Amino acid sequence: MQLIDTHTHLDGAEFENDLPEVVSRAIENGLIKVFVPAIDLPSSEHALQLSKRFPHFAYAMIGLHPEEVKSDYKATLTQIRHLIDENPSIIGIGEVGLDFYWSREFEKEQLDAFETQVRWSVETRLPLMIHCRKAQNEMVSILKRYKSELAGGIFHCFTGNEIEAKQLLEFDNFGLGIGGVLTFKKSLLPTTLPACVPLDRIVLETDSPYMAPVPHRGQRNESAFVVHVAEKLAESYGTSIDEIAARTTANALHYFPLANES
């Protein structure tokens, strides 16, 4: 069984003291690759360093997360774009998107930053890792402007309903990232996903160190725990975990082909 965690913040401070052990546990649990998205300039640099520390296992994405968009966002974007142009090992642009859950203080800036990074994806052909919370209509509106040119990618941490899923799947070459929420007691995903999302549009993720799946809920999340998401997905679709592993791993490499080539 071979698994890929398409979204883990292994560069975070939460893993400073035991990162080699975290990576070893992931490999012991079937992980063959992990994708590490950035949220700002420092984490973009850290993700790149991590990909060099664990070659052929950890793969870096670079981007400006919507919650990190402030008044100086344009200067930050300029620096991040330089990193993208200078580092051919990067497999995608992310974590980018829109987040109006807590505040709309920088709504205009978020919209501009997201569209700028969408254009980067079109220009570089690097896929997107998209974060969206309380902003799907706005996100979809921007993506539609580039629909015929998009390089594809993943809608990270999907937790929505059938209508929202179908709207996102209208974007060709984009998949849905499914993580620990699938395993939560009150989650509707176990019935929503089989009803409207084919397995060839799903990838696994942890978003570690956040949102650990059952039976580790409340603990620090890590890539090794993605196996619990795979198990629940297999139960939901009425198939085997080996089938889920094979399908989601193939999907991850389809959406992020540079991880397959390096």
N, C-alpha and C positions, 0 to 999 in steps of 0.2 A: 504494500500500500504506500503510495506516494502522494503527499499533500503539499499544497502551497498556501501560505498565509499571505494574502494580498495586501494586508494593511496592519502593520505593527510599528509602533514608535519605539523601537529598540534603542534608539539614540537617546532616549529620555533619562533623566536623573534617577528614575525609579530602578534602572538596571545597572547603575554604575558599579555596585558592589559585587555583583554576581553574574555579569553578562556572559562569560564563557560557560557557566553552568546552565544558564537559560538557553543558550544556543545548543548545548549538548542534549538537554532534555527535549528540545524541539526535534532534533535529528533522531533521537531515540524513539520518538513518537511518530515518525514517518515523514517529517517535514524535509523536503528537498530544496526549497527556496522560500525566502521571505522578502516581501517588498516593503521598503521603509519610506513613507512619505514625510516630507518636511512641512513645517508650518510657518517658518520665517527664515531670515537670512542665517542666523546661527545654526538652526536645526538643518538647514540645507547643507551647510558645511559639514555638520556632524554626520548626516546621512551618507555623504560622500566618503567620509573617513571610515565609516562603518562598512561600507561596501568594499573598501580596500582591505580592511582588517579581516573580513570574512568573504573572500572572493568566491564566486560561483554559488554562494548561499544567500547573502544579503545584497539587495539591489536598491539603489537610491532613486527616489523621485524628488523633484525640487519644485517649490511653489510657495505662495503666500496664502495662508489660511484666512478665511473671512473674519474670524475673531481677532486676527492680528493686523487687520487693516485699520490704520490710524491716519492722522492728518499728513504724515510724512510718507504715505504709502508709495508714491511715485518714485521717490529716491530708492526705497527698498526694492521695488520692482526692477529698477535699472540694474541694481547689483545682482539680483537673482538671475536676470536674463544673461548677464555676463557669465555666471556660473554655468548656465545651460549651454551657452555657446562654446565654453572652454572644456566641457566634460562630456565626451561622447559615450561614457559609460552609463549616463542617466537613462533610465528606461521610461520615464513618464513625467508629466507635469502635475504636481499635487503636493499637498492636499489643498485644493482650491474650491471656490464655490461661494455660497451665500448663507448667512446665518442671522436671522432676525428674531431668534428666540428670546434673547435677553434684552436687546436694544436695537433701535433703528437710528442711533446717533450718527453712525457713519454709513447710512444706507447708500447714499450717492457714491461714496468712495468704494464701497463693497461692489456695487454694480459695475463701476468702471474697472476696478482691479480684476474682477472675474472675467469680464469681456476681453480685457487685455490679454489675460492668460489663455483664454479660449483661442484668441488669434495666434498666440505663440504656438499652440498645438497644431493649428492649421498650417502655420509656416514651417514648423520643424517636423511635422508628422509624428510627434510624440503624443501618445494617448494621455487622456486626462483621468485624474483621480478626484472625483467631485464630492464635496461635502455640501449637503443642503438641509437646512432646518428652518421650518416655518417660512419657506421662500420658494416653494416648487414652481409656482406660477411665474415668478420673476426669472427663475433659472431657466425654465423651459422657453420663455420668451427670448432670452438671449441666445440660447442654443439653436433655436429655429432660424435665426439669422444666418447661421453657418451650417445648416443641416447637411447640405450636399458636399461640404468640404471637411467635415469633422473627421479626425483621425481615430475616433472611438475612445473607449476607456471604461471606467467603472463608476456607477453611482454607489458611493460608499454608504454602508450602514443603512440599507433599506429596511424600513419598519412600517411602511404604509399599507394602504388597502389595495383592492383589485383595480380600482379606477386609476390610482396613482401609479401602480405598476405598469398598467397598459400604456399610460401616457409616456413613461420613461422608455419602455421597450420599443416605442415608435422610432427611437433614434438607433439606426442600424449600427452594429459593431460596438454597442454598449451593453454591459451586463450589470447585474445587481450584486453588490457585496452583502453577504449574509453572515452575521456574527452571533454573538452570545445571546442577543435578544430572542432569537429563535427558540432558545431553551427555557425562557422564563415562563412561569406558570400561567400568567395572564396574556401571553403573546398570542396574537391571531395569525402569526406567520405560518404555523404548521398547516393551517387550512387555506390561507390566502395564496401561498406560493404554488401548491399543486394545482390550484384552480385556474391560474392564469400565467404562470411563468414556466416555460420549458427549461429543463435542466441545462440545456446548452447556453442559457443566458445567466447562469449563476456561478459566482466564485465564492470561496470561503475567505473569511477574515476574522481577526480577533479584535482589532483596534486596541491591542494591549499597549499600556498597562490598564486600560479601562474596560468596563463592561464584561467582566469574566462570566463565562457560561456556567450554568448549573452542571456539576455540583460544587463549583468553585466561586459562586456568586459572593461578592463582598471582599474577595481576595484580590491581590494584584494579578491581573491577567497576563498571560504569556502565550507565545505561539504554540507551545505543546498542547494547550487546551483546545486548539481548533479541532482536535479529534472529536470532542463532545458536540461541536456544531455539526460535523459530518455525520455523526451517529443520529442526531435528531433529524437531520435532513433526509437521511436514508429511511427513517421511520415515517416521516411525513409523505415521502414519495412512494413508499411501499417497495423499496429496493434495498440492495445491500450497501454496506459502507464501502466496499471495494468499488462498486459501480460509481458511487458518489465521488470517491477519491479520483478515479480515472477521469470522470467527466469534468469535475471542477478544476483539476490540474490542467487538463487540455484547454479548458476555457481560459484560464489565467494566462497561459502561454500564447493563446490566440489574441487576447486583448492587449498583452504586453509582449510583443514578439522579440524585443531586444533582450529579454530575460532568457529567451530560448537560444539565442545566438552567442551568448557570452558565458 
